[in-house]
């Protein structure tokens, strides 16, 4: 699932990027990390869905087996056979869902590890490009040159924009976490 994203980040890191394009590269990497995080959330949602379906199927299996025993107890052979058929179908579905759940858990664990690696690559690239924290020395130097030539800086404050972006991201993540918490609460987990 993350192969495309990982390849994008690796291609970006491997490219000889001119200094002026550093922000674009880091922005592309950031987008890839955000997309990976979204994919992880979707995978977790699918895992929860499979867990819920498995629990429902186990309950149906239990019900079919109970009905079969009750029918046997009163000598209703036909109902016992039908209940046995249903129990067999539910047992098969439970087995399939258990294998699916195991595969989803393994895939999620792999994706989590890949996401951590991607995030670390993003942080490393951001630090190597001098984009961590305040504006890089190259950008500051360029602005000083523009100002010394009579130019002026636009009214855009990069720190305020970065803070606003971080607050927006934090708000979105908090909303997603709240939705996940509510979903878990509904599912009784």
Helices and strands as residue ranges (DSSP letters): H 3-14, G 19-21, H 22-73, H 77-128, H 137-148, H 158-187
